[in-house]
C-alpha cells in the first residue's frame, strides 16, 4: 500500500447485510463500512447501521444529480508501461436519473485504444438495469475488514463479495468516508470475466466531489490480453459542464484541476 494509506486492518468474521432501503446511484458506486475487534454475531448491528447510512447517502447523492457533460481522457499503456500507446478523448453527457450518451472526439496512437473505449462507453450507456452495479444488499455480501486513513480521511473498509456473476460487480474492497458515508476508492476484479481475451482484470476507481455531486472521476484498469500481453489503461475526467451549461461545449469551459492519478501500488 502507498504511504497515503495507514492500515489498521482488523480481521472480522464475514456477515451478510440485511436489506434496507433502495440504493439509487451511478454505475460503479461502491460501499465500505467499519467493524470492531473481537467476535461478532451472525448479523452485526454496526454493519447494518453503516449499510443503512451508506444507502441513504447514496440515495441523497442520486437525487442531487444534475445534468452534466464531462471530457474524459483515456490512455493505454503496453508492456513497458512508460509511454502511452494510444490516447482517446470522449465527451460523455449524463441526464438524470441514469441516461448517458457519448461521443469519441479524438483518437490517436497505435493499438486498440479507441475500440476498447467505445466498448466501455457503450456498456455504460446500454446497461438495462441501472441498479445492477450498485453497492447494495441486493448485489453484495459484505465483510467488515477494519478502518484506514486514506488521503487524510478516516474510512471504513469492506470486503465486497458479489451475489452473482456479473461484469458490473467487483470482487474486492472499498473505502468509505466515516463522516459522509461516501466512497473514496473501490478496487477489485470483475465478478464475471468480461471476455475470453482478457485475463487477470483489475479495476481501481477514485471518487471526488464535482459541484456538490459525488462522482467516479478516475479509473485505472489492468489486464493481460491474449496474444498482446499486459495492458494498463488510465481514465481521467478533466473538464465538466454542469446543469444548463451541459449543453455547451465542455472544452471551452475553464478546465478543472486534473484528477489525481492512482499510485503505482494500485496498478
C-alpha positions as CSV (number, residue, x, y, z in Angstrom):
1,X,0.0,0.0,0.0
2,X,1.0,3.6,-0.5
3,X,2.1,6.0,2.2
4,X,-1.3,7.6,1.8
5,X,-2.9,4.7,3.5
6,X,-2.1,3.9,7.1
7,X,-3.6,0.5,7.7
8,X,-5.3,-0.6,10.8
9,X,-7.0,-3.8,9.5
10,X,-8.9,-5.8,11.9
11,X,-9.8,-9.4,11.0
12,X,-13.5,-9.9,11.5
13,X,-16.0,-12.6,10.5
14,X,-18.0,-12.4,7.3
15,X,-21.5,-11.1,7.7
16,X,-24.4,-10.6,5.3
17,X,-26.0,-7.2,5.4
18,X,-29.8,-7.2,5.8
19,X,-31.8,-5.5,3.1
20,X,-32.8,-1.9,3.9
21,X,-33.8,0.9,1.6
22,X,-33.2,1.3,-2.1
23,X,-29.8,2.4,-3.4
24,X,-30.1,4.6,-6.4
25,X,-26.8,5.6,-7.8
26,X,-24.4,5.7,-10.7
27,X,-22.7,2.6,-12.0
28,X,-19.6,1.7,-10.1
29,X,-20.8,3.2,-6.7
30,X,-19.2,1.1,-4.1
31,X,-19.8,0.8,-0.2
32,X,-17.4,0.2,2.6
33,X,-18.1,0.0,6.2
34,X,-16.5,-0.3,9.6
35,X,-16.2,-3.1,12.1
36,X,-14.9,-3.6,15.6
37,X,-12.4,-6.1,17.0
38,X,-13.5,-9.3,18.6
39,X,-16.2,-11.8,17.9
40,X,-19.4,-10.7,16.1
41,X,-22.8,-12.3,15.9
42,X,-24.2,-13.7,12.7
43,X,-25.6,-10.2,11.8
44,X,-23.6,-7.3,13.1
45,X,-25.8,-4.3,14.2
46,X,-23.0,-1.9,13.4
47,X,-22.6,-3.2,9.9
48,X,-26.3,-3.0,9.4
49,X,-26.3,0.6,10.6
50,X,-23.5,1.6,8.3
51,X,-25.1,-0.1,5.3
52,X,-28.3,1.8,6.0
53,X,-26.4,5.1,6.3
54,X,-24.4,4.4,3.1
55,X,-27.6,3.6,1.3
56,X,-29.2,6.9,2.5
57,X,-26.1,8.8,1.4
58,X,-26.2,7.0,-1.9
59,X,-29.9,7.9,-2.5
60,X,-29.3,11.5,-1.5
61,X,-26.5,11.8,-4.0
62,X,-28.6,10.3,-6.7
63,X,-31.4,12.8,-6.0
64,X,-29.0,15.7,-6.2
65,X,-27.5,14.8,-9.6
66,X,-27.7,17.5,-12.2
67,X,-27.2,17.1,-16.0
68,X,-23.6,17.3,-16.9
69,X,-21.1,16.8,-19.7
70,X,-17.6,15.6,-18.9
71,X,-14.5,15.5,-21.0
72,X,-12.8,12.2,-20.3
73,X,-9.3,11.2,-21.3
74,X,-8.2,7.6,-21.8
75,X,-4.5,6.5,-22.1
76,X,-3.5,2.9,-22.8
77,X,0.0,1.6,-22.0
78,X,1.7,-1.5,-23.2
79,X,4.3,-3.8,-21.6
80,X,6.8,-1.2,-20.7
81,X,4.2,0.9,-19.0
82,X,6.0,4.2,-19.7
83,X,4.7,5.7,-22.9
84,X,1.0,5.7,-23.9
85,X,0.4,3.6,-26.9
86,X,-3.0,5.3,-27.6
87,X,-4.8,8.4,-26.4
88,X,-8.6,8.8,-26.6
89,X,-10.8,11.7,-25.7
90,X,-14.5,11.3,-25.2
91,X,-17.4,13.6,-24.3
92,X,-19.9,11.9,-22.0
93,X,-23.3,13.5,-21.4
94,X,-25.3,12.5,-18.4
95,X,-29.0,13.2,-17.9
96,X,-30.7,12.2,-14.6
97,X,-31.6,9.8,-13.5
98,X,-29.4,7.4,-15.5
99,X,-29.2,8.3,-19.2
100,X,-25.8,8.5,-20.8
101,X,-24.7,9.5,-24.3
102,X,-21.1,9.6,-25.5
103,X,-19.0,10.8,-28.5
104,X,-15.4,10.0,-29.1
105,X,-13.8,13.3,-30.3
106,X,-10.2,12.3,-30.6
107,X,-8.2,9.0,-31.0
108,X,-4.5,8.8,-31.7
109,X,-1.7,6.3,-31.4
110,X,-1.5,2.6,-32.1
111,X,-3.3,-0.3,-30.7
112,X,-7.0,-1.0,-29.7
113,X,-7.5,2.2,-27.6
114,X,-10.5,3.6,-29.4
115,X,-12.2,0.2,-29.8
116,X,-11.8,-0.6,-26.1
117,X,-13.0,2.8,-25.0
118,X,-16.0,2.7,-27.3
119,X,-17.0,-0.7,-25.9
120,X,-16.7,0.5,-22.4
121,X,-18.8,3.6,-23.0
122,X,-21.4,1.6,-24.9
123,X,-21.6,-0.7,-21.9
124,X,-22.3,2.2,-19.6
125,X,-24.9,3.7,-22.0
126,X,-26.7,0.5,-22.8
127,X,-26.9,-1.2,-19.4
128,X,-30.6,-2.1,-18.9
129,X,-30.7,-2.4,-15.1
130,X,-29.2,0.8,-13.8
131,X,-29.1,-0.5,-10.3
132,X,-27.2,-3.7,-11.2
133,X,-23.8,-2.2,-10.3
134,X,-24.9,-0.5,-7.0
135,X,-23.2,-1.4,-3.8
136,X,-26.3,-2.7,-2.0
137,X,-27.6,-5.8,-0.2
138,X,-29.3,-6.8,-3.4
139,X,-25.9,-7.1,-5.1
140,X,-23.3,-7.8,-2.5
141,X,-22.4,-9.7,0.7
142,X,-20.2,-7.6,3.0
143,X,-17.5,-8.4,5.4
144,X,-16.1,-5.8,7.8
145,X,-12.3,-5.5,7.4
146,X,-11.4,-2.5,9.5
147,X,-10.6,1.2,9.3
148,X,-7.9,3.1,7.3
149,X,-6.8,6.7,6.8
150,X,-7.0,7.5,3.1
151,X,-5.7,10.8,1.8
152,X,-6.4,12.4,5.2
153,X,-9.9,11.0,5.6
154,X,-10.9,8.3,8.1
155,X,-12.5,5.5,6.1
156,X,-14.4,2.3,6.8
157,X,-13.3,-0.7,4.8
158,X,-15.5,-3.6,3.5
159,X,-14.8,-6.7,1.6
160,X,-17.2,-6.9,-1.4
161,X,-18.4,-10.3,-2.4
162,X,-20.8,-10.2,-5.3
163,X,-24.0,-12.3,-5.0
164,X,-23.9,-13.2,-8.7
165,X,-21.6,-13.4,-11.7
166,X,-21.9,-10.0,-13.3
167,X,-19.3,-7.9,-15.2
168,X,-20.7,-4.8,-13.4
169,X,-19.9,-6.1,-9.9
170,X,-16.4,-6.2,-8.3
171,X,-15.0,-8.8,-6.1
172,X,-12.8,-6.6,-4.0
173,X,-12.8,-3.8,-1.4
174,X,-13.9,-0.2,-1.0
175,X,-13.1,2.8,1.2
176,X,-16.0,4.8,2.6
177,X,-15.7,8.1,4.5
178,X,-16.7,7.6,8.1
179,X,-18.5,11.0,8.2
180,X,-20.1,11.4,4.9
181,X,-20.5,7.7,4.1
182,X,-19.5,8.4,0.5
183,X,-17.0,6.2,-1.3
184,X,-13.4,7.4,-1.9
185,X,-12.0,4.4,-3.6
186,X,-13.1,0.9,-4.8
187,X,-10.9,-1.8,-6.3
188,X,-11.1,-5.4,-7.3
189,X,-11.8,-7.9,-10.1
190,X,-15.0,-8.2,-12.1
191,X,-17.3,-10.9,-10.7
192,X,-17.6,-12.2,-14.3
193,X,-14.8,-12.1,-16.8
194,X,-15.6,-9.5,-19.5
195,X,-14.2,-11.5,-22.4
196,X,-12.3,-14.7,-23.3
197,X,-9.5,-12.4,-24.5
198,X,-8.9,-10.9,-21.1
199,X,-7.2,-12.4,-18.0
200,X,-6.2,-11.0,-14.6
201,X,-8.5,-8.0,-15.0
202,X,-8.3,-5.5,-12.1
203,X,-10.0,-2.1,-11.6
204,X,-9.3,0.7,-9.2
205,X,-11.7,3.6,-9.1
206,X,-11.4,7.0,-7.3
207,X,-14.3,9.3,-6.4
208,X,-14.5,13.1,-5.9
209,X,-16.9,15.9,-5.3
210,X,-17.9,17.7,-8.5
211,X,-20.0,20.8,-7.9
212,X,-21.8,19.0,-5.0
213,X,-22.1,15.7,-6.8
214,X,-20.1,12.7,-5.7
215,X,-18.8,11.0,-8.9
216,X,-16.3,8.5,-10.1
217,X,-13.6,10.7,-11.7
218,X,-10.8,8.3,-12.3
219,X,-10.3,4.6,-13.3
220,X,-7.2,2.6,-13.6
221,X,-7.6,-0.9,-15.2
222,X,-5.0,-3.6,-15.9
223,X,-5.4,-6.8,-17.8
224,X,-3.5,-9.5,-19.6
225,X,-4.7,-9.6,-23.2
226,X,-4.2,-12.9,-25.0
227,X,-1.6,-12.6,-27.7
228,X,-1.0,-8.8,-27.0
229,X,0.2,-9.3,-23.4
230,X,-0.1,-6.9,-20.4
231,X,-2.1,-3.7,-20.8
232,X,-2.9,-0.8,-18.5
233,X,-5.5,1.9,-19.1
234,X,-5.9,5.2,-17.1
235,X,-9.2,7.2,-17.4
236,X,-9.4,10.7,-16.0
237,X,-12.2,13.3,-16.0
238,X,-10.6,16.6,-16.9
239,X,-13.4,19.0,-17.5
240,X,-17.1,19.4,-16.6
241,X,-20.1,21.4,-17.7
242,X,-22.9,21.3,-15.1
243,X,-26.6,21.9,-15.3
244,X,-27.7,24.3,-18.0
245,X,-24.1,24.6,-19.1
246,X,-24.0,20.9,-20.0
247,X,-25.4,21.7,-23.5
248,X,-22.4,23.9,-24.3
249,X,-19.0,22.6,-25.5
250,X,-17.1,21.3,-22.4
251,X,-13.7,22.1,-23.9
252,X,-14.5,25.8,-23.9
253,X,-15.0,25.7,-20.1
254,X,-12.4,26.7,-17.7
255,X,-10.6,23.4,-17.0
256,X,-11.0,21.9,-13.6
257,X,-8.0,20.7,-11.7
258,X,-6.6,17.5,-13.1
259,X,-7.8,14.4,-11.3
260,X,-5.1,12.8,-9.3
261,X,-3.8,9.6,-10.8
262,X,-3.7,6.4,-8.9
263,X,-0.4,5.5,-7.5
264,X,1.7,2.6,-8.6
265,X,0.5,0.5,-5.7
266,X,-2.9,0.2,-7.3
267,X,-1.7,-0.9,-10.8
